[in-house]
Amino acid sequence: MDHNDEKLLNTKLLGARIKEAREHIIDDNGKKLSQEALADMLDLTATYIRHVEGGQRTPRLQYFIDFGRKPCYTFLVNMYE
């Protein structure tokens, strides 16, 4: 393994962590937040969310910025402190 390989983003691990975070958010019906609901919140497609969570796509930085502006983000930050 080249030393530059260590700096590459592990998209599978990142996707798994995004999925885990999403599933900790409870929607208005008392269920885990769906990929579709998250996509709607972030003005993305559910397909994009599926690909990110599955490690097939690398999320754009804007994804995290937008997510950080949503009310569910505050919940997650408080939960993991």
Secondary structure, DSSP 4 states (H G I P E B T S, - for coil): --TTGGGS--HHHHHHHHHHHHHT-B-TTSSBPPHHHHHHHHT--HHHHHHHHTTSSPPPHHHHHHHHTSHHHHHHHHHH-
